[in-house]
Amino acid sequence: MSVVGVPGSGKTTLGRALAGALDAPFTELDSVFHRPGWTHPDAEEFRAEVRELVARERWVIDGNYSAVQDLVWARADAVVWLDPPRLTATARVLRRTLRRVARRQALWNGNREHWTNLLRWDPERNIVLWSWVKHPEYRERYGAAVDEPPPGQDRIRIRSDEQARLLLAELAERAGAPS
């Protein structure tokens, strides 16, 4: 299962919960892409690592990397698109970033977010601005994809926390677990 959406949409939170409900391993693509010191693998290395992840029988992966979307979506039984309102997603990413910076929380591979990034006007360096400016682009990209799912694959648009809870409850019910 693939989980996509802008930063602050809840991809990781829902992805972990889905993985738990499905008894499947969970991977944040950010953890594969962001190496120590914020370095990145080359494109082929990144694709090779993701190819291994999606070769497993079951999995849940969150992330929007167009460089590997074809690999992930080709093997996904479902694509879940988290599409909260722009202001909601941006406010969430701002709160999350402030918390991470204040607590010096280590992210993927020991990387940390820095106060100075919040002051930058470059969305490539400021995750809050990235969430804000990319929201319309993601909405257009994923909206078109959700409208035309390939045979045998579910494409689900989630616009609220309540819809996410309902999806989890449905999966739990299918698995025979208490919701």
ZABA-519608 format. One record per residue (C-alpha): residue in one letter; x, y, z. Coordinates in steps of 0.02 Angstrom, whole numbers, padded with zeros to 5 digits, always signed. Layout:
// ZABA-519608
AXYZ...
// end
This chain:
// ZABA-519608
M+00000+00000+00000S+00062+00173-00046V+00020+00327+00058V+00047+00498-00023G+00010+00681+00014V+00094+00846+00054P+00203+00865+00208G+00091+00884+00359S-00050+00782+00282G-00024+00637+00403K+00062+00512+00288T+00177+00439+00419T+00046+00432+00556L-00082+00347+00444G+00050+00239+00360R+00107+00168+00527A-00072+00136+00579L-00112+00051+00413A+00044-00057+00428G-00012-00109+00601A-00187-00149+00542L-00119-00249+00396D+00024-00329+00494A+00144-00264+00361P+00314-00178+00370F+00311+00012+00358T+00439+00122+00269E+00452+00310+00255L+00536+00346+00088D+00619+00495+00172S+00718+00370+00277V+00784+00288+00119F+00819+00451+00026H+00893+00561+00164R+01062+00489+00211P+01173+00553+00352G+01218+00735+00328W+01065+00759+00217T+01154+00673+00072H+01054+00572-00054P+01080+00413-00153D+01097+00427-00341A+00938+00390-00439E+00981+00209-00481E+01032+00167-00303F+00870+00243-00237R+00767+00145-00364A+00859-00016-00321E+00824+00005-00135V+00640+00042-00166R+00628-00105-00287E+00683-00218-00143L+00554-00142-00025V+00408-00168-00144A+00463-00344-00190R+00404-00402-00018E+00236-00487-00007R+00158-00350+00100W+00211-00174+00141V+00155+00004+00174I+00263+00145+00105D+00237+00331+00128G+00315+00459+00014N+00294+00564-00141Y+00455+00532-00235S+00414+00540-00420A+00581+00453-00456V+00509+00291-00384Q+00321+00316-00395D+00310+00198-00544L+00393+00058-00442V+00286+00086-00288W+00120+00107-00377A+00150-00040-00495R+00157-00157-00345A+00032-00069-00230D-00138-00147-00202A-00199+00026-00148V-00143+00207-00155V-00207+00315-00013W-00197+00501-00047L-00208+00613+00105D-00282+00778+00047P-00318+00893+00195P-00350+01078+00165R-00192+01178+00126L-00197+01277+00288T-00220+01119+00393A-00070+01032+00316T+00041+01185+00328A-00007+01217+00510R+00032+01036+00552V+00202+01041+00469L+00242+01205+00557R+00198+01132+00729R+00294+00972+00690T+00447+01067+00630L+00449+01184+00780R+00436+01033+00896R+00576+00940+00805V+00691+01092+00806A+00658+01135+00989R+00688+00956+01045R+00834+00930+00926Q+00744+00774+00871A+00843+00660+00757L+00753+00616+00598W+00810+00493+00467N+00988+00434+00485G+01031+00559+00621N+00981+00715+00523R+00899+00860+00612E+00796+01009+00556H+00871+01180+00598W+00796+01346+00650T+00881+01432+00504N+00781+01329+00380L+00620+01406+00447L+00687+01578+00400R+00730+01535+00220W+00619+01589+00076D+00674+01442-00031P+00544+01301-00022E+00684+01176-00058R+00758+01223+00112N+00601+01268+00210I+00480+01121+00234V+00339+01238+00290L+00349+01337+00128W+00368+01175+00030S+00203+01112+00103W+00116+01275+00060V+00179+01298-00118K+00170+01114-00168H-00009+01087-00107P-00092+01136-00273E+00033+01033-00372Y+00004+00877-00267R-00184+00902-00275E-00178+00909-00464R-00060+00759-00481Y-00148+00644-00359G-00323+00703-00404A-00297+00644-00583A-00222+00479-00523V-00365+00443-00402D-00493+00476-00538E-00416+00343-00653P-00359+00192-00551P-00290+00042-00646P-00387-00122-00635G-00357-00212-00471Q-00295-00062-00374D-00394+00045-00253R-00360+00231-00252I-00429+00316-00098R-00438+00502-00063I-00439+00549+00122R-00487+00729+00161S-00504+00723+00350D-00447+00635+00507E-00621+00560+00520Q-00606+00480+00348A-00436+00410+00399R-00513+00335+00557L-00652+00257+00452L-00524+00178+00334L-00429+00104+00481A-00591+00039+00558E-00639-00042+00392L-00470-00128+00378A-00481-00187+00558E-00654-00256+00525R-00594-00348+00369A-00452-00423+00469G-00573-00474+00607A-00486-00366+00735P-00578-00249+00853S-00578-00070+00792
// end
